[in-house]
Amino acid sequence: MVEFDTLYYWGGVSGTNINQAGSGIYAQQASGTSPADPTTQGSYNVKIGDNATAGLGIDSGCIPVDTTMNYTLAFRIAASSTSVNFRPGFRFYSDPNCTEADRITNVATNARVLTPANYAGTSALVGTGPNWQSSNASLTYNNGITCNCNVTGSDWQVPTASAWTPTRNFAVTFRAPNAYSNSSTVAQSMRVFILENTAANPNTIFVDDAVLSQGPVSPSVPLAAAVLDSGNPTVYGNLTVAGGLTVGTQPATLTTGTPTANDCAAFTGTNVQDSGSACPTQFTKFAMGFLSAGQGPSAANAINVSVIYLPNIQFSHLTVDVSTTDSSSSDFYGWAVTDLSGNVKCSITAISLTVGGTNDQSCTQGTVTLPSGAYIFAFTGNATTAKIAYSGTAPLALSGATSSSTSSSGAMAFPISIPSAGATYSGYGLPAIILH
């Protein structure tokens, strides 16, 4: 699935500060003002630059990040001169709310610009033809621009001064930080920047029709709206407000009374009210992998781990397929789901695996609710005879498949140690499991 966000509510970037007032940094400009933009999707664009300072720009509001996906930022630019430099930038956070204290200030090589292989043909945003650019470089922290963000590896320029080129877009496809062995280096949110990088006169750029996609930009996309400093944007989806929400003139109104916690909203005409019932539940069943090869513990009492990716889910059972049995009733095995720090989310009571096929066990924690993201599946035993199904050799985003922690009689003591981030291929890479 590809999701699109039209980027609204920009703040100003000046030096190491973000969310600054527009004065002296940027200003909203009507699309008909020189340079006129006849192909815009909206009525305004944003003018950036003070003809003296490099590194001025705009930053977006807080955007949730799914680190299992790639992202593409696309936008249109005009400039007062072909010598004016500009770059996109990104600031990543390890919490979902773009908290500055949780800013990721040292990105690994897995936070990088990717080759835009999909951008050689028709674009439904504007025009047709090969109209995309990228530096194809690593995202570099504080690379020449003091916005305190990660920027692309080289400056870009427009092909024509003081004119919008309808068949020329700029875009960058990138991957967010996802060093799964440490929660402080996994991006959960980000801000997008667009920055001019010329300390000269002129240094003015004009930005319009910015869009952010999850995955590559497809030829079939919704219309992108203009970059707005103010106006009347329409919100499609869920709106989270940190602080008070003030409703002004019609048509938007809110009903009086106190809503019930965990109930969904309902709309009656232009009124918003409590629906009287809870929102639909999360996923309650999820399966992954396929039956290819069985794996037993790599050694007695060893704990073998895999990185798994789950949706929002509520479950109480963790099911495996026993491909090879162990006839000894004194040999015990166990499996569990933990977070990336090895803290248990669902574990089972250690059991003997004397019967093959489907083995469905209850979580000792009862019903478990997990948000979407990366987790660890762990398998152990005090013998190596029994095997459960995995999907053959598969990618593993860890430096190895064996924890430095050990178990006793098939029972793990949590938290368990998780190997550092890496890129390996392992028979433990993808377990064939069911959560329900």
Secondary structure, 3 states (H helix, E strand, C coil): CCCEEECCCCEEEECCEEEECCCCCEEEEECCCCCCCCCCCCCEEEEECCCCCCCCEEECCCEECCCCCEEEEEEEEEECCCCCCEEEEEEEECCCCCCHHHECCCCCCCCEEECCCCCCCCCCCCCCCCCCCCCCCECEECCCCCCCCEECCCCECCCCCCCCCCCCCEEEEEECCECCCCHHHECCEEEEEEEECCCCCCCCEEEEEEEEEECCCCCCCCCCCCCCCCCCCCCCCCCCCCCCCCCCCCCCEECCCCCCCCEEEEEECCEEEEEEEECCCCECCEEECCCCEEECCCCCCEEEEEEEEECCEEECEEEEEEEECCCCCCCCEEEEEECCCCCEEEECCCECCCCCEEEEEECCCCCEEECCEEEEEEEEECCCCCEEEECCCEEEEECCCEEEEECECCECCCCCCCCCEEEEEECCCCECEEEC
